[in-house]
């Protein structure tokens, strides 16, 4: 069920007192901001040969800059690299929903949902789209539960395009209600995404 305006107000009251505290938990050494900005610019420009693909995927899984990581990541990166040119040449590259389903069909594994959503985010980040994962999705549903009488459970893991859209709509409704982090600077979509990630990881019940 979509968030109502009154529910958004109540959730913002919960978030505002702890916004800066939770945001400070985000590890920019593990997820470097400059590299992330570069990935967004690169992927959204749809280069036929994407030289940042490997680094971008490793960044998402907290392995950026590491020379040793699970073989499953190497296999995944190789598959995406092999298909990237086909994706760029397809009509799906111009539309976020089609991008998501193109990669879902191409990777064709239940375990690659987060990767499919992440690629879609990088290519279409200007919409904007969240970097959906189990943490920010859990946080969203837990916060909804706290302001909804009669609900006692919530989905903890995302798995569909509608889940991406639900998280986006949740964030868009909350943003105007969140207090400024610093004078003259509003909480951004990316700030809220990071807040929900850390809140879902460290606070929301699993």
C-alpha positions as CSV (number, residue, x, y, z in Angstrom):
1,X,0.0,0.0,0.0
2,X,1.5,3.4,-1.0
3,X,2.5,5.8,1.8
4,X,-0.1,8.4,2.7
5,X,0.9,12.0,3.4
6,X,0.0,11.6,7.1
7,X,2.1,8.5,7.3
8,X,5.0,10.3,5.7
9,X,4.8,13.0,8.3
10,X,4.9,10.5,11.1
11,X,7.8,8.6,9.6
12,X,9.7,11.9,9.1
13,X,9.2,12.6,12.8
14,X,11.0,9.3,13.5
15,X,13.8,9.9,11.0
16,X,14.7,13.6,11.7
17,X,16.1,13.2,15.2
18,X,18.5,10.4,14.1
19,X,19.2,11.4,10.4
20,X,22.7,12.7,10.9
21,X,23.6,10.0,13.4
22,X,22.6,7.1,11.1
23,X,24.2,8.8,8.1
24,X,27.5,9.0,9.9
25,X,27.5,5.2,10.0
26,X,27.9,5.0,6.2
27,X,31.4,3.8,5.3
28,X,32.8,6.0,2.5
29,X,36.1,4.2,2.7
30,X,34.3,1.0,1.7
31,X,32.0,2.8,-0.8
32,X,34.0,5.7,-2.1
33,X,31.8,8.6,-3.2
34,X,34.0,9.9,-6.0
35,X,34.1,6.5,-7.7
36,X,30.3,6.1,-7.3
37,X,29.8,9.5,-9.1
38,X,32.1,8.4,-11.9
39,X,30.2,5.1,-12.3
40,X,26.9,7.0,-12.6
41,X,28.3,9.3,-15.3
42,X,29.9,6.5,-17.2
43,X,27.0,4.0,-17.2
44,X,24.4,6.7,-18.1
45,X,26.5,7.7,-21.1
46,X,26.1,4.1,-22.4
47,X,29.6,3.6,-23.7
48,X,29.8,0.6,-26.1
49,X,32.8,-0.6,-24.1
50,X,32.4,0.0,-20.4
51,X,35.8,0.0,-18.8
52,X,34.4,0.7,-15.3
53,X,32.0,-2.2,-15.2
54,X,34.1,-4.5,-13.1
55,X,34.9,-1.7,-10.5
56,X,31.3,-0.6,-10.4
57,X,30.0,-4.1,-9.6
58,X,32.7,-4.7,-7.0
59,X,31.8,-1.3,-5.4
60,X,28.2,-2.4,-4.9
61,X,29.3,-5.5,-3.1
62,X,31.8,-3.7,-0.9
63,X,34.8,-5.2,-2.7
64,X,36.1,-2.1,-4.5
65,X,39.9,-1.9,-4.7
66,X,40.3,-5.5,-3.5
67,X,42.4,-7.9,-5.6
68,X,40.9,-11.0,-4.1
69,X,37.2,-11.7,-4.0
70,X,34.8,-14.6,-4.5
71,X,34.9,-16.4,-7.9
72,X,31.1,-15.8,-8.2
73,X,31.8,-12.1,-8.7
74,X,34.3,-12.8,-11.5
75,X,31.7,-15.0,-13.2
76,X,29.0,-12.3,-12.8
77,X,31.2,-9.5,-14.1
78,X,32.3,-11.6,-17.1
79,X,28.7,-12.3,-18.0
80,X,27.7,-8.6,-17.7
81,X,30.8,-7.5,-19.7
82,X,30.0,-10.0,-22.5
83,X,26.4,-8.7,-22.7
84,X,27.0,-4.9,-22.2
85,X,27.5,-4.1,-25.9
86,X,24.2,-5.9,-26.7
87,X,22.4,-3.9,-24.0
88,X,23.8,-0.6,-25.3
89,X,22.6,-1.4,-28.8
90,X,19.1,-2.4,-27.6
91,X,16.1,-0.1,-27.3
92,X,15.9,-1.2,-23.6
93,X,18.8,1.0,-22.7
94,X,16.6,4.1,-23.1
95,X,13.9,3.1,-20.5
96,X,14.5,2.2,-16.9
97,X,11.8,-0.5,-16.6
98,X,13.0,-2.1,-19.9
99,X,16.6,-1.9,-18.7
100,X,15.7,-3.8,-15.6
101,X,13.8,-6.5,-17.4
102,X,16.5,-6.8,-20.1
103,X,19.1,-7.6,-17.5
104,X,16.7,-9.8,-15.6
105,X,16.2,-11.9,-18.7
106,X,19.9,-11.9,-19.6
107,X,21.3,-12.8,-16.3
108,X,18.3,-15.1,-15.6
109,X,19.1,-16.0,-12.0
110,X,17.2,-15.5,-8.8
111,X,20.4,-14.4,-7.1
112,X,21.1,-11.5,-9.5
113,X,18.2,-9.2,-8.6
114,X,20.3,-6.7,-6.7
115,X,22.8,-6.5,-9.6
116,X,20.0,-6.0,-12.2
117,X,18.5,-3.2,-10.1
118,X,22.0,-1.7,-9.5
119,X,22.8,-1.5,-13.2
120,X,19.4,0.0,-13.8
121,X,20.1,2.6,-11.1
122,X,23.5,3.6,-12.6
123,X,22.1,3.9,-16.1
124,X,19.0,5.8,-15.1
125,X,20.1,7.5,-11.8
126,X,18.7,10.9,-12.9
127,X,15.1,9.7,-12.6
128,X,16.1,9.2,-9.7
129,X,16.2,5.5,-8.7
130,X,17.4,4.1,-5.4
131,X,20.2,1.6,-5.0
132,X,17.7,-1.0,-3.7
133,X,18.9,-3.9,-1.6
134,X,17.6,-5.9,1.4
135,X,18.7,-3.1,3.8
136,X,16.9,0.0,2.5
137,X,13.9,-2.2,1.5
138,X,13.7,-3.6,5.0
139,X,14.0,-0.1,6.5
140,X,11.1,1.2,4.3
141,X,8.8,-1.6,5.3
142,X,9.7,-1.4,9.0
143,X,9.1,2.3,9.1
144,X,5.7,1.9,7.4
145,X,4.8,-0.8,9.9
146,X,5.6,1.6,12.8
147,X,2.9,4.0,11.7
148,X,0.2,1.6,10.5
149,X,-2.1,0.1,13.0
150,X,-3.1,-3.5,12.4
151,X,-0.1,-4.5,10.4
152,X,2.3,-7.0,12.0
153,X,4.7,-8.2,9.3
154,X,6.4,-6.8,6.2
155,X,8.5,-8.0,3.3
156,X,12.2,-8.0,4.0
157,X,13.7,-8.7,0.6
158,X,12.9,-7.0,-2.7
159,X,12.4,-9.1,-5.8
160,X,10.5,-7.1,-8.4
161,X,10.4,-3.9,-10.5
162,X,7.4,-2.8,-8.4
163,X,9.6,-3.0,-5.3
164,X,12.0,-0.5,-6.8
165,X,9.1,1.8,-7.6
166,X,7.6,1.5,-4.1
167,X,11.0,2.4,-2.5
168,X,11.3,5.4,-4.9
169,X,7.8,6.7,-4.2
170,X,8.4,6.2,-0.4
171,X,11.6,8.3,-0.6
172,X,10.1,11.0,-2.8
173,X,7.3,11.5,-0.4
174,X,9.6,11.7,2.6
175,X,12.3,14.1,1.2
176,X,10.3,17.4,1.5
177,X,9.6,16.5,5.2
178,X,13.2,15.9,6.3
179,X,15.2,18.5,8.1
180,X,18.3,20.1,6.6
181,X,21.5,18.3,7.6
182,X,23.3,21.6,7.6
183,X,22.1,25.2,7.2
184,X,21.3,25.8,3.6
185,X,21.7,22.2,2.5
186,X,18.7,19.9,2.2
187,X,18.7,16.1,2.6
188,X,19.2,14.7,-0.9
189,X,17.8,11.6,-2.5
190,X,21.2,9.9,-2.1
191,X,21.4,10.9,1.6
192,X,18.0,9.3,2.2
193,X,19.1,6.2,0.3
194,X,22.2,5.9,2.5
195,X,20.2,6.5,5.6
196,X,17.7,3.8,4.8
197,X,20.6,1.4,4.0
198,X,22.3,1.9,7.4
199,X,19.0,2.0,9.2
200,X,17.9,-1.3,7.7
201,X,21.3,-2.8,8.3
202,X,21.7,-1.8,11.9
203,X,18.3,-0.8,13.4
204,X,15.3,-2.4,11.7
205,X,14.5,-5.9,13.0
206,X,15.5,-8.7,10.6
